[in-house]
Amino acid sequence: MPANFKPSSHFVEVQTVEQFEAMLAVGRPMLVDFHGERCGPCEQLRPTLHELADRYVNRVTVAGVDVGKVRDLAVQYQVRSLPAVLIFANGKLSERIGGVKPAELYASILDKLTAQEK
C-alpha cells in the first residue's frame, strides 16, 4: 500500500450477512470487494476502492467483505479467488470482476449505473 494511503470514511467494512442484506435493500448501486487478510493483491486494490468510495459518495456504496469473517457471503456469491469485486444494481448482482484492475474500469461501470438512476 502506498505510504500516503488515507482510508476513506465512506468505505464500509461489512461485519455481518444481515448488514450486507440491509445495504442491498436500499437499492443504491454497490461495489463490494471480497478480500482476505493475507492477500497481497487485495492490499494493492484497497487504495483504489477507498478512492472510489470518496468519488461516488452518496451515489454508490463501496464496501468490503473479509471472507475470513463473513464467509457465508463468499459462499453465497461463489467467490473462489481474491480479490473479487462484485457490483450490484437495484439489489441484484450485475458485474463480477476478478483480480486487481485499474480504477478507470470500476469507474466506467459505476458511471453507467449512476447515469441510469438520474
Long-range contacts (C-beta under 8 A, 24 or more apart in sequence): 1-43, 1-44, 1-46, 1-47, 2-47, 5-46, 5-47, 5-50, 6-50, 7-50, 8-50, 8-51, 8-53, 8-54, 8-62, 10-53, 10-54, 10-57, 10-62, 11-49, 11-50, 11-53, 11-62, 11-63, 11-64, 12-61, 12-62, 12-63, 12-64, 13-63, 13-64, 13-66, 14-63, 14-64, 14-65, 14-70, 14-73, 15-69, 15-70, 16-70, 17-70, 17-72, 17-73, 17-76, 20-63, 20-65, 20-70, 20-73, 23-61, 23-63, 24-88, 24-91, 25-91, 26-61, 27-90, 27-91, 28-59, 28-60, 28-61, 29-59, 29-60, 29-61, 29-87, 29-88, 29-89, 29-110, 29-113, 29-114, 29-117, 30-60, 30-61, 30-62, 30-63, 30-87, 30-88, 31-56, 31-60, 31-61, 31-62, 31-63, 31-85, 31-86, 31-87, 31-88, 31-106, 31-110, 32-62, 32-63, 32-64, 32-65, 32-85, 32-86, 32-87, 32-88, 33-62, 33-63, 33-64, 33-65, 33-83, 33-84, 33-85, 34-64, 34-65, 34-67, 34-73, 34-74, 34-77, 34-79, 34-82, 34-83, 34-84, 34-85, 34-86, 35-64, 35-65, 35-66, 35-67, 35-82, 35-83, 36-66, 36-67, 36-68, 36-82, 37-66, 37-68, 39-82, 39-83, 41-82, 41-83, 41-99, 41-100, 42-82, 42-83, 44-100, 45-83, 45-85, 45-100, 48-100, 48-102, 48-103, 48-106, 51-103, 52-103, 52-106, 52-107, 52-110, 55-107, 56-110, 56-114, 59-110, 59-114, 59-117, 60-110, 60-113, 60-114, 87-113, 89-113, 89-116
